[in-house]
Amino acid sequence: MRNKSEKRGITLISLIVTIIILLILAGISISMLAGDNSILQRAVEARENNIIGQEKEQITMAHSAAKIATLGNSITDENMQEELNSIVGKNLTDAWYQDEETINIKFTETDHYYQVSEGKVEKVDKMNIAPRGMVCRIDTTYYPTIQEAFDTVTAGGEETTVVLLKNTTENATIDANKKIKFDMNNKKVASKNTEPILAVNGSLDLTKGILATDKDKAIIVNNGGILSLSETNIMLEDFIPIRIEAGGKATIEKGNIIESNTYGIESYGDLTINESNIASTGDNAIITWENSTTTMNGGNLYTAVIGYPVVANVRRNFYYE
């Protein structure tokens, strides 16, 4: 009797141990098949990378064929589309120019987006692609002009971010009581007419881009306007890159202001410069007028004209810290 009981006990323990081992193995198998670093996930990523590699190769082939077809001249989006149709198939891709240097390409079946610039192909996020005829976006809504995007911002509301998606030529105004962050996304805006590229009546946080014009003023900050400019370059061939009217305020952070005729900055209001370079190959780097206040924390001022001061002060307050 004792031997039978012992045998039954051993059998029961063995069964429990076996079940535990099976559960552990099942857990390991599930973790290997599912999760962020699972076999299935890695297989999906490998397939995706293979598709991307194939699409990039097709774009490179199409671009090379378009260059040959145009005898080395500029490639139009029609040239690129024709070669893509030949290599990939009709209605499977869409090609259009982002700007004068960059072609956008969409693969319709995979919803992958690419950009070709100087023969180099890069996969890009859909959010950084300008749809045909569009210049900028607010969240996922696209606009054909900067001004139309600015106009949709609610006066007295929260700060709204406008992202520039392509180089463009335009003049725009930020209305009073509007708060706008204009992310230039390392793109360039040139002046369309003799007006300032940006007229600031509200609050503008301008970052990461280039303003370029051969006209009068890139930015004017009017009475009540507030400008915060960071990591942005302004280049002007004539007259004044930035003018701050009485009652206006401007802060320049790690920017470069370059002017080739008169002043770099003209201020009747409040100006703060932090670690920025202000240069004029004409007269003064900065001219400050009556009742204005200018504070400079690091940076460089430069003028190419011998005998002209880098800062021209007319009944003003200028502080260098």
KEVO-119083 format. One record per residue (C-alpha): residue number from 1; residue in three letters; x, y, z. Coordinates in nm, 2 decimals. Example, Ala and Ser with C-alpha at 12.3 -4.5 7.8 and 13.67 -1.06 7.14 Angstrom:
// KEVO-119083
{num = 1, residu = ALA, east = 1.23, north = -0.45, up = 0.78}
{num = 2, residu = SER, east = 1.37, north = -0.11, up = 0.71}
//
This chain:
// KEVO-119083
{num = 1, residu = MET, east = 0.00, north = 0.00, up = 0.00}
{num = 2, residu = ARG, east = 0.28, north = 0.24, up = 0.09}
{num = 3, residu = ASN, east = 0.45, north = 0.18, up = -0.24}
{num = 4, residu = LYS, east = 0.14, north = 0.25, up = -0.44}
{num = 5, residu = SER, east = 0.08, north = 0.58, up = -0.25}
{num = 6, residu = GLU, east = 0.43, north = 0.69, up = -0.31}
{num = 7, residu = LYS, east = 0.40, north = 0.61, up = -0.68}
{num = 8, residu = ARG, east = 0.08, north = 0.81, up = -0.70}
{num = 9, residu = GLY, east = 0.25, north = 1.10, up = -0.52}
{num = 10, residu = ILE, east = 0.55, north = 1.10, up = -0.75}
{num = 11, residu = THR, east = 0.32, north = 1.09, up = -1.05}
{num = 12, residu = LEU, east = 0.12, north = 1.39, up = -0.93}
{num = 13, residu = ILE, east = 0.43, north = 1.60, up = -0.86}
{num = 14, residu = SER, east = 0.57, north = 1.51, up = -1.20}
{num = 15, residu = LEU, east = 0.25, north = 1.63, up = -1.36}
{num = 16, residu = ILE, east = 0.25, north = 1.96, up = -1.18}
{num = 17, residu = VAL, east = 0.62, north = 2.02, up = -1.28}
{num = 18, residu = THR, east = 0.54, north = 1.93, up = -1.64}
{num = 19, residu = ILE, east = 0.25, north = 2.18, up = -1.65}
{num = 20, residu = ILE, east = 0.47, north = 2.45, up = -1.50}
{num = 21, residu = ILE, east = 0.75, north = 2.39, up = -1.76}
{num = 22, residu = LEU, east = 0.49, north = 2.39, up = -2.04}
{num = 23, residu = LEU, east = 0.35, north = 2.72, up = -1.91}
{num = 24, residu = ILE, east = 0.70, north = 2.87, up = -1.90}
{num = 25, residu = LEU, east = 0.78, north = 2.75, up = -2.25}
{num = 26, residu = ALA, east = 0.45, north = 2.89, up = -2.37}
{num = 27, residu = GLY, east = 0.53, north = 3.23, up = -2.22}
{num = 28, residu = ILE, east = 0.87, north = 3.24, up = -2.38}
{num = 29, residu = SER, east = 0.72, north = 3.14, up = -2.72}
{num = 30, residu = ILE, east = 0.45, north = 3.41, up = -2.69}
{num = 31, residu = SER, east = 0.71, north = 3.68, up = -2.60}
{num = 32, residu = MET, east = 0.93, north = 3.57, up = -2.89}
{num = 33, residu = LEU, east = 0.63, north = 3.60, up = -3.13}
{num = 34, residu = ALA, east = 0.48, north = 3.92, up = -3.00}
{num = 35, residu = GLY, east = 0.60, north = 4.25, up = -2.86}
{num = 36, residu = ASP, east = 0.83, north = 4.53, up = -2.99}
{num = 37, residu = ASN, east = 1.13, north = 4.30, up = -3.05}
{num = 38, residu = SER, east = 0.95, north = 3.99, up = -3.14}
{num = 39, residu = ILE, east = 1.02, north = 3.76, up = -3.44}
{num = 40, residu = LEU, east = 0.70, north = 3.88, up = -3.61}
{num = 41, residu = GLN, east = 0.78, north = 4.25, up = -3.55}
{num = 42, residu = ARG, east = 1.13, north = 4.20, up = -3.69}
{num = 43, residu = ALA, east = 0.99, north = 4.02, up = -3.99}
{num = 44, residu = VAL, east = 0.75, north = 4.31, up = -4.05}
{num = 45, residu = GLU, east = 1.03, north = 4.57, up = -4.02}
{num = 46, residu = ALA, east = 1.26, north = 4.36, up = -4.25}
{num = 47, residu = ARG, east = 0.98, north = 4.35, up = -4.51}
{num = 48, residu = GLU, east = 0.92, north = 4.73, up = -4.48}
{num = 49, residu = ASN, east = 1.29, north = 4.81, up = -4.51}
{num = 50, residu = ASN, east = 1.31, north = 4.58, up = -4.82}
{num = 51, residu = ILE, east = 1.02, north = 4.77, up = -4.98}
{num = 52, residu = ILE, east = 1.18, north = 5.11, up = -4.90}
{num = 53, residu = GLY, east = 1.51, north = 5.00, up = -5.05}
{num = 54, residu = GLN, east = 1.33, north = 4.88, up = -5.36}
{num = 55, residu = GLU, east = 1.14, north = 5.21, up = -5.40}
{num = 56, residu = LYS, east = 1.46, north = 5.42, up = -5.35}
{num = 57, residu = GLU, east = 1.63, north = 5.21, up = -5.62}
{num = 58, residu = GLN, east = 1.34, north = 5.27, up = -5.86}
{num = 59, residu = ILE, east = 1.35, north = 5.65, up = -5.79}
{num = 60, residu = THR, east = 1.72, north = 5.66, up = -5.85}
{num = 61, residu = MET, east = 1.68, north = 5.47, up = -6.18}
{num = 62, residu = ALA, east = 1.40, north = 5.71, up = -6.28}
{num = 63, residu = HIS, east = 1.60, north = 6.02, up = -6.19}
{num = 64, residu = SER, east = 1.90, north = 5.89, up = -6.39}
{num = 65, residu = ALA, east = 1.68, north = 5.81, up = -6.69}
{num = 66, residu = ALA, east = 1.52, north = 6.16, up = -6.67}
{num = 67, residu = LYS, east = 1.87, north = 6.32, up = -6.67}
{num = 68, residu = ILE, east = 1.97, north = 6.13, up = -6.98}
{num = 69, residu = ALA, east = 1.64, north = 6.21, up = -7.15}
{num = 70, residu = THR, east = 1.68, north = 6.58, up = -7.08}
{num = 71, residu = LEU, east = 2.05, north = 6.58, up = -7.19}
{num = 72, residu = GLY, east = 2.16, north = 6.69, up = -6.85}
{num = 73, residu = ASN, east = 1.92, north = 6.99, up = -6.84}
{num = 74, residu = SER, east = 1.67, north = 7.06, up = -6.56}
{num = 75, residu = ILE, east = 1.43, north = 6.78, up = -6.48}
{num = 76, residu = THR, east = 1.06, north = 6.87, up = -6.47}
{num = 77, residu = ASP, east = 0.82, north = 6.67, up = -6.26}
{num = 78, residu = GLU, east = 0.66, north = 6.56, up = -6.59}
{num = 79, residu = ASN, east = 1.00, north = 6.41, up = -6.69}
{num = 80, residu = MET, east = 1.03, north = 6.23, up = -6.35}
{num = 81, residu = GLN, east = 0.67, north = 6.10, up = -6.37}
{num = 82, residu = GLU, east = 0.72, north = 5.96, up = -6.72}
{num = 83, residu = GLU, east = 1.03, north = 5.76, up = -6.61}
{num = 84, residu = LEU, east = 0.85, north = 5.64, up = -6.29}
{num = 85, residu = ASN, east = 0.56, north = 5.52, up = -6.50}
{num = 86, residu = SER, east = 0.80, north = 5.32, up = -6.71}
{num = 87, residu = ILE, east = 0.99, north = 5.16, up = -6.42}
{num = 88, residu = VAL, east = 0.72, north = 5.12, up = -6.15}
{num = 89, residu = GLY, east = 0.40, north = 5.13, up = -6.36}
{num = 90, residu = LYS, east = 0.13, north = 5.38, up = -6.43}
{num = 91, residu = ASN, east = -0.08, north = 5.53, up = -6.15}
{num = 92, residu = LEU, east = 0.15, north = 5.38, up = -5.88}
{num = 93, residu = THR, east = 0.35, north = 5.70, up = -5.81}
{num = 94, residu = ASP, east = 0.30, north = 6.07, up = -5.81}
{num = 95, residu = ALA, east = 0.58, north = 6.32, up = -5.86}
{num = 96, residu = TRP, east = 0.58, north = 6.70, up = -5.81}
{num = 97, residu = TYR, east = 0.82, north = 6.97, up = -5.72}
{num = 98, residu = GLN, east = 0.84, north = 7.08, up = -5.35}
{num = 99, residu = ASP, east = 1.05, north = 7.38, up = -5.46}
{num = 100, residu = GLU, east = 1.30, north = 7.46, up = -5.73}
{num = 101, residu = GLU, east = 1.55, north = 7.21, up = -5.60}
{num = 102, residu = THR, east = 1.34, north = 6.92, up = -5.46}
{num = 103, residu = ILE, east = 1.11, north = 6.67, up = -5.62}
{num = 104, residu = ASN, east = 0.84, north = 6.50, up = -5.40}
{num = 105, residu = ILE, east = 0.75, north = 6.14, up = -5.49}
{num = 106, residu = LYS, east = 0.46, north = 5.94, up = -5.34}
{num = 107, residu = PHE, east = 0.41, north = 5.56, up = -5.38}
{num = 108, residu = THR, east = 0.04, north = 5.52, up = -5.38}
{num = 109, residu = GLU, east = 0.02, north = 5.16, up = -5.27}
{num = 110, residu = THR, east = 0.25, north = 5.19, up = -4.97}
{num = 111, residu = ASP, east = 0.18, north = 5.56, up = -4.89}
{num = 112, residu = HIS, east = 0.56, north = 5.62, up = -4.87}
{num = 113, residu = TYR, east = 0.69, north = 5.96, up = -4.94}
{num = 114, residu = TYR, east = 1.04, north = 6.05, up = -5.08}
{num = 115, residu = GLN, east = 1.23, north = 6.36, up = -5.18}
{num = 116, residu = VAL, east = 1.50, north = 6.38, up = -5.45}
{num = 117, residu = SER, east = 1.75, north = 6.67, up = -5.43}
{num = 118, residu = GLU, east = 2.07, north = 6.68, up = -5.63}
{num = 119, residu = GLY, east = 2.03, north = 6.31, up = -5.71}
{num = 120, residu = LYS, east = 2.00, north = 6.21, up = -5.35}
{num = 121, residu = VAL, east = 1.69, north = 6.01, up = -5.24}
{num = 122, residu = GLU, east = 1.55, north = 6.04, up = -4.89}
{num = 123, residu = LYS, east = 1.24, north = 5.89, up = -4.73}
{num = 124, residu = VAL, east = 1.05, north = 6.17, up = -4.55}
{num = 125, residu = ASP, east = 0.76, north = 6.21, up = -4.32}
{num = 126, residu = LYS, east = 0.43, north = 6.28, up = -4.49}
{num = 127, residu = MET, east = 0.39, north = 6.58, up = -4.26}
{num = 128, residu = ASN, east = 0.69, north = 6.75, up = -4.41}
{num = 129, residu = ILE, east = 0.57, north = 6.71, up = -4.77}
{num = 130, residu = ALA, east = 0.38, north = 7.00, up = -4.93}
{num = 131, residu = PRO, east = 0.09, north = 6.87, up = -5.13}
{num = 132, residu = ARG, east = 0.05, north = 7.02, up = -5.48}
{num = 133, residu = GLY, east = 0.01, north = 7.40, up = -5.46}
{num = 134, residu = MET, east = 0.05, north = 7.41, up = -5.08}
{num = 135, residu = VAL, east = 0.31, north = 7.61, up = -4.89}
{num = 136, residu = CYS, east = 0.26, north = 7.55, up = -4.52}
{num = 137, residu = ARG, east = 0.05, north = 7.37, up = -4.26}
{num = 138, residu = ILE, east = -0.12, north = 7.41, up = -3.92}
{num = 139, residu = ASP, east = -0.13, north = 7.06, up = -3.77}
{num = 140, residu = THR, east = -0.27, north = 6.85, up = -4.06}
{num = 141, residu = THR, east = -0.44, north = 7.14, up = -4.25}
{num = 142, residu = TYR, east = -0.25, north = 7.27, up = -4.55}
{num = 143, residu = TYR, east = -0.25, north = 7.63, up = -4.69}
{num = 144, residu = PRO, east = -0.14, north = 7.77, up = -5.03}
{num = 145, residu = THR, east = 0.00, north = 8.09, up = -4.88}
{num = 146, residu = ILE, east = 0.15, north = 8.19, up = -4.55}
{num = 147, residu = GLN, east = -0.10, north = 8.47, up = -4.51}
{num = 148, residu = GLU, east = -0.39, north = 8.23, up = -4.54}
{num = 149, residu = ALA, east = -0.25, north = 8.02, up = -4.26}
{num = 150, residu = PHE, east = -0.19, north = 8.33, up = -4.04}
{num = 151, residu = ASP, east = -0.55, north = 8.45, up = -4.11}
{num = 152, residu = THR, east = -0.70, north = 8.13, up = -3.97}
{num = 153, residu = VAL, east = -0.53, north = 8.19, up = -3.63}
{num = 154, residu = THR, east = -0.78, north = 8.31, up = -3.36}
{num = 155, residu = ALA, east = -0.70, north = 8.65, up = -3.21}
{num = 156, residu = GLY, east = -0.67, north = 8.63, up = -2.83}
{num = 157, residu = GLY, east = -0.62, north = 8.25, up = -2.85}
{num = 158, residu = GLU, east = -0.34, north = 8.01, up = -2.77}
{num = 159, residu = GLU, east = -0.01, north = 8.02, up = -2.97}
{num = 160, residu = THR, east = -0.06, north = 7.85, up = -3.30}
{num = 161, residu = THR, east = 0.23, north = 7.68, up = -3.49}
{num = 162, residu = VAL, east = 0.26, north = 7.74, up = -3.87}
{num = 163, residu = VAL, east = 0.52, north = 7.51, up = -4.04}
{num = 164, residu = LEU, east = 0.67, north = 7.62, up = -4.37}
{num = 165, residu = LEU, east = 0.70, north = 7.33, up = -4.61}
{num = 166, residu = LYS, east = 0.88, north = 7.48, up = -4.91}
{num = 167, residu = ASN, east = 1.07, north = 7.79, up = -5.02}
{num = 168, residu = THR, east = 0.84, north = 8.06, up = -5.13}
{num = 169, residu = THR, east = 0.80, north = 8.43, up = -5.23}
{num = 170, residu = GLU, east = 0.55, north = 8.62, up = -5.02}
{num = 171, residu = ASN, east = 0.47, north = 8.91, up = -4.79}
{num = 172, residu = ALA, east = 0.25, north = 8.84, up = -4.48}
{num = 173, residu = THR, east = 0.11, north = 9.02, up = -4.18}
{num = 174, residu = ILE, east = 0.05, north = 8.90, up = -3.82}
{num = 175, residu = ASP, east = -0.25, north = 9.08, up = -3.69}
{num = 176, residu = ALA, east = -0.28, north = 9.23, up = -3.35}
{num = 177, residu = ASN, east = -0.37, north = 8.99, up = -3.06}
{num = 178, residu = LYS, east = -0.26, north = 8.68, up = -3.26}
{num = 179, residu = LYS, east = 0.01, north = 8.45, up = -3.12}
{num = 180, residu = ILE, east = 0.20, north = 8.27, up = -3.39}
{num = 181, residu = LYS, east = 0.50, north = 8.04, up = -3.39}
{num = 182, residu = PHE, east = 0.64, north = 8.04, up = -3.75}
{num = 183, residu = ASP, east = 0.86, north = 7.73, up = -3.79}
{num = 184, residu = MET, east = 1.04, north = 7.80, up = -4.11}
{num = 185, residu = ASN, east = 1.17, north = 7.44, up = -4.11}
{num = 186, residu = ASN, east = 1.51, north = 7.55, up = -4.26}
{num = 187, residu = LYS, east = 1.33, north = 7.70, up = -4.57}
{num = 188, residu = LYS, east = 1.36, north = 8.04, up = -4.73}
{num = 189, residu = VAL, east = 1.10, north = 8.32, up = -4.78}
{num = 190, residu = ALA, east = 1.18, north = 8.60, up = -5.02}
{num = 191, residu = SER, east = 0.99, north = 8.93, up = -5.07}
{num = 192, residu = LYS, east = 0.72, north = 8.95, up = -5.34}
{num = 193, residu = ASN, east = 0.69, north = 9.33, up = -5.34}
{num = 194, residu = THR, east = 0.83, north = 9.64, up = -5.17}
{num = 195, residu = GLU, east = 0.65, north = 9.57, up = -4.84}
{num = 196, residu = PRO, east = 0.83, north = 9.39, up = -4.55}
{num = 197, residu = ILE, east = 0.83, north = 9.01, up = -4.58}
{num = 198, residu = LEU, east = 0.67, north = 9.00, up = -4.23}
{num = 199, residu = ALA, east = 0.48, north = 9.28, up = -4.06}
{num = 200, residu = VAL, east = 0.43, north = 9.20, up = -3.69}
{num = 201, residu = ASN, east = 0.13, north = 9.36, up = -3.52}
{num = 202, residu = GLY, east = 0.08, north = 9.07, up = -3.28}
{num = 203, residu = SER, east = 0.32, north = 8.81, up = -3.14}
{num = 204, residu = LEU, east = 0.56, north = 8.62, up = -3.37}
{num = 205, residu = ASP, east = 0.80, north = 8.35, up = -3.27}
{num = 206, residu = LEU, east = 1.02, north = 8.30, up = -3.58}
{num = 207, residu = THR, east = 1.26, north = 8.01, up = -3.59}
{num = 208, residu = LYS, east = 1.50, north = 7.82, up = -3.82}
{num = 209, residu = GLY, east = 1.49, north = 7.98, up = -4.16}
{num = 210, residu = ILE, east = 1.61, north = 8.24, up = -4.40}
{num = 211, residu = LEU, east = 1.45, north = 8.57, up = -4.50}
{num = 212, residu = ALA, east = 1.60, north = 8.73, up = -4.81}
{num = 213, residu = THR, east = 1.51, north = 9.04, up = -5.01}
{num = 214, residu = ASP, east = 1.65, north = 9.31, up = -5.22}
{num = 215, residu = LYS, east = 1.37, north = 9.54, up = -5.11}
{num = 216, residu = ASP, east = 1.31, north = 9.76, up = -4.81}
{num = 217, residu = LYS, east = 1.29, north = 9.57, up = -4.47}
{num = 218, residu = ALA, east = 1.25, north = 9.20, up = -4.41}
{num = 219, residu = ILE, east = 1.06, north = 9.25, up = -4.08}
{num = 220, residu = ILE, east = 0.89, north = 9.54, up = -3.93}
{num = 221, residu = VAL, east = 0.77, north = 9.52, up = -3.57}
{num = 222, residu = ASN, east = 0.49, north = 9.78, up = -3.52}
{num = 223, residu = ASN, east = 0.35, north = 9.94, up = -3.21}
{num = 224, residu = GLY, east = 0.23, north = 9.65, up = -2.98}
{num = 225, residu = GLY, east = 0.41, north = 9.39, up = -3.19}
{num = 226, residu = ILE, east = 0.64, north = 9.13, up = -3.03}
{num = 227, residu = LEU, east = 0.90, north = 8.95, up = -3.22}
{num = 228, residu = SER, east = 1.11, north = 8.66, up = -3.10}
{num = 229, residu = LEU, east = 1.37, north = 8.55, up = -3.36}
{num = 230, residu = SER, east = 1.59, north = 8.25, up = -3.31}
{num = 231, residu = GLU, east = 1.83, north = 8.05, up = -3.53}
{num = 232, residu = THR, east = 1.72, north = 8.26, up = -3.83}
{num = 233, residu = ASN, east = 1.93, north = 8.44, up = -4.10}
{num = 234, residu = ILE, east = 1.81, north = 8.76, up = -4.26}
{num = 235, residu = MET, east = 1.99, north = 8.89, up = -4.57}
{num = 236, residu = LEU, east = 1.91, north = 9.22, up = -4.73}
{num = 237, residu = GLU, east = 2.07, north = 9.38, up = -5.03}
{num = 238, residu = ASP, east = 1.92, north = 9.73, up = -4.96}
{num = 239, residu = PHE, east = 1.80, north = 9.93, up = -4.67}
{num = 240, residu = ILE, east = 1.71, north = 9.78, up = -4.32}
{num = 241, residu = PRO, east = 1.66, north = 9.41, up = -4.24}
{num = 242, residu = ILE, east = 1.46, north = 9.47, up = -3.91}
{num = 243, residu = ARG, east = 1.29, north = 9.79, up = -3.80}
{num = 244, residu = ILE, east = 1.12, north = 9.81, up = -3.46}
{num = 245, residu = GLU, east = 0.87, north = 10.09, up = -3.42}
{num = 246, residu = ALA, east = 0.80, north = 10.28, up = -3.09}
{num = 247, residu = GLY, east = 0.60, north = 10.04, up = -2.87}
{num = 248, residu = GLY, east = 0.74, north = 9.73, up = -3.05}
{num = 249, residu = LYS, east = 0.96, north = 9.47, up = -2.89}
{num = 250, residu = ALA, east = 1.21, north = 9.23, up = -3.04}
{num = 251, residu = THR, east = 1.44, north = 8.96, up = -2.91}
{num = 252, residu = ILE, east = 1.70, north = 8.81, up = -3.14}
{num = 253, residu = GLU, east = 1.85, north = 8.48, up = -3.02}
{num = 254, residu = LYS, east = 2.14, north = 8.31, up = -3.21}
{num = 255, residu = GLY, east = 2.06, north = 8.49, up = -3.54}
{num = 256, residu = ASN, east = 2.25, north = 8.65, up = -3.82}
{num = 257, residu = ILE, east = 2.14, north = 8.98, up = -3.96}
{num = 258, residu = ILE, east = 2.34, north = 9.08, up = -4.27}
{num = 259, residu = GLU, east = 2.27, north = 9.41, up = -4.47}
{num = 260, residu = SER, east = 2.47, north = 9.55, up = -4.76}
{num = 261, residu = ASN, east = 2.37, north = 9.92, up = -4.77}
{num = 262, residu = THR, east = 2.25, north = 10.10, up = -4.46}
{num = 263, residu = TYR, east = 2.17, north = 9.96, up = -4.11}
{num = 264, residu = GLY, east = 2.14, north = 9.61, up = -3.98}
{num = 265, residu = ILE, east = 1.87, north = 9.69, up = -3.73}
{num = 266, residu = GLU, east = 1.68, north = 10.02, up = -3.67}
{num = 267, residu = SER, east = 1.50, north = 10.05, up = -3.34}
{num = 268, residu = TYR, east = 1.26, north = 10.30, up = -3.19}
{num = 269, residu = GLY, east = 1.14, north = 10.04, up = -2.94}
{num = 270, residu = ASP, east = 1.28, north = 9.77, up = -2.71}
{num = 271, residu = LEU, east = 1.55, north = 9.54, up = -2.86}
{num = 272, residu = THR, east = 1.73, north = 9.25, up = -2.69}
{num = 273, residu = ILE, east = 2.02, north = 9.07, up = -2.87}
{num = 274, residu = ASN, east = 2.15, north = 8.74, up = -2.74}
{num = 275, residu = GLU, east = 2.46, north = 8.57, up = -2.89}
{num = 276, residu = SER, east = 2.38, north = 8.70, up = -3.24}
{num = 277, residu = ASN, east = 2.58, north = 8.86, up = -3.52}
{num = 278, residu = ILE, east = 2.46, north = 9.19, up = -3.67}
{num = 279, residu = ALA, east = 2.66, north = 9.31, up = -3.97}
{num = 280, residu = SER, east = 2.64, north = 9.59, up = -4.22}
{num = 281, residu = THR, east = 2.86, north = 9.65, up = -4.52}
{num = 282, residu = GLY, east = 2.70, north = 9.99, up = -4.54}
{num = 283, residu = ASP, east = 2.66, north = 10.23, up = -4.24}
{num = 284, residu = ASN, east = 2.59, north = 10.11, up = -3.89}
{num = 285, residu = ALA, east = 2.52, north = 9.76, up = -3.75}
{num = 286, residu = ILE, east = 2.25, north = 9.90, up = -3.53}
{num = 287, residu = ILE, east = 2.09, north = 10.25, up = -3.51}
{num = 288, residu = THR, east = 1.88, north = 10.32, up = -3.20}
{num = 289, residu = TRP, east = 1.65, north = 10.63, up = -3.18}
{num = 290, residu = GLU, east = 1.50, north = 10.84, up = -2.91}
{num = 291, residu = ASN, east = 1.34, north = 10.66, up = -2.61}
{num = 292, residu = SER, east = 1.45, north = 10.32, up = -2.74}
{num = 293, residu = THR, east = 1.62, north = 10.06, up = -2.52}
{num = 294, residu = THR, east = 1.87, north = 9.80, up = -2.66}
{num = 295, residu = THR, east = 2.03, north = 9.53, up = -2.45}
{num = 296, residu = MET, east = 2.30, north = 9.30, up = -2.60}
{num = 297, residu = ASN, east = 2.41, north = 8.98, up = -2.43}
{num = 298, residu = GLY, east = 2.71, north = 8.84, up = -2.63}
{num = 299, residu = GLY, east = 2.74, north = 8.83, up = -3.00}
{num = 300, residu = ASN, east = 2.92, north = 9.05, up = -3.26}
{num = 301, residu = LEU, east = 2.85, north = 9.38, up = -3.43}
{num = 302, residu = TYR, east = 3.03, north = 9.47, up = -3.75}
{num = 303, residu = THR, east = 3.04, north = 9.75, up = -4.01}
{num = 304, residu = ALA, east = 3.26, north = 9.77, up = -4.31}
{num = 305, residu = VAL, east = 3.27, north = 10.14, up = -4.34}
{num = 306, residu = ILE, east = 3.57, north = 10.30, up = -4.18}
{num = 307, residu = GLY, east = 3.48, north = 10.59, up = -3.95}
{num = 308, residu = TYR, east = 3.12, north = 10.47, up = -3.89}
{num = 309, residu = PRO, east = 3.04, north = 10.33, up = -3.54}
{num = 310, residu = VAL, east = 2.89, north = 9.99, up = -3.52}
{num = 311, residu = VAL, east = 2.61, north = 10.14, up = -3.30}
{num = 312, residu = ALA, east = 2.47, north = 10.48, up = -3.38}
{num = 313, residu = ASN, east = 2.30, north = 10.62, up = -3.07}
{num = 314, residu = VAL, east = 2.05, north = 10.90, up = -3.09}
{num = 315, residu = ARG, east = 1.91, north = 10.99, up = -2.74}
{num = 316, residu = ARG, east = 1.88, north = 10.62, up = -2.64}
{num = 317, residu = ASN, east = 1.96, north = 10.36, up = -2.38}
{num = 318, residu = PHE, east = 2.22, north = 10.10, up = -2.49}
{num = 319, residu = TYR, east = 2.34, north = 9.82, up = -2.26}
{num = 320, residu = TYR, east = 2.61, north = 9.56, up = -2.33}
{num = 321, residu = GLU, east = 2.63, north = 9.28, up = -2.07}
//
